[in-house]
């Protein structure tokens, strides 16, 4: 297993307890082939125009673990880049 894979696994383990479980959508799925009344009239559906951007609220208790996860991935990325540069320098 490579260093990057180990670091990714460690970072995920640090973040996983703080990732919220998405709530189930209370609305039933639309019937295939059925058009909304607004679509039949040629008017844009106002609900479809709104963009739903997911947002996550981070608690203060999560911050140390999330910061550590970022540091672990940053360290792995830096180590990998430096190893690649060193290898190119020695072989190139």
N, C-alpha and C positions, 0 to 999 in steps of 0.2 A: 504494500500500500504506500502511495506516495505521501510526501509531507503535506501537500495541498489537500488531499483527501482526508487525512487525519485532522488537519486544522478545520476543514469544513464540517466534519462530524462533530468536533468539539464545539465549534461555534453554534451549530444547530442545537446541540444538547443544552447549551447555555440559554438559547433563545426560546426553545420549545415551550417551557412552562409559561411564558409570557405571551404567546401567540393566542389571541382569542379564537374561540370556535365560532364560525359564522352561524348566524341565526337562520333558521329555515324560513323561506319565503312563504308568508301566509296565503298568498294568492295562488289559485290553481293554475296550471299551465293552460295556455290558450289552445283552443281546438284547432288542429291543423286544417288549413284551407279556409277558415272562417276569417272574414275581414271585419274590422271595427266599423261602426257607422261613419266615423270621420273619414276613414280611408275610402269608403264608397262615394262620398261627396267630393273627394279630391282635396280635402283640406288636410294639412299635416296634423298628426296626432300630438297634442301638447305634452302628453306624458312621454312620448318617444323623444321629444326634443330636449328634455332635461337629461343632463349627464349625471350619473350617480358615481361620484368619486368616493371610494372607500376611505374611511379615516380610522385611525387607531389611536386610542388614548393610552399613553404609557404612564404607568404608576411610578412613583419615586423608588419603590422597592425593586423595580425591574432595571433601573438605570445601571447599577454596577455590573450586572450580568450582561446586559446589552453592550455596554462599553467594552467589556472583556472580550465578547464575541467579535466585535469590530477590530480590536487589537490583535486577536489571534489571526484573523483573516488578513489583516494588513501585514503582519509579520511573515506569514506564509507567502504572500505575494512578493514582498521585498526579497525574501530568501530565494525564491524561485527566479526572480529577475536577475539577482546578483549571481546566482549559479550559472544562468544562461550566458551572462556577459563574460564571466570568468572562463567558461568553456569555449566561447567564441574567441577570446583572447589567446588562450593556450593552443587551440587547434587552428585558428585562422592565421 
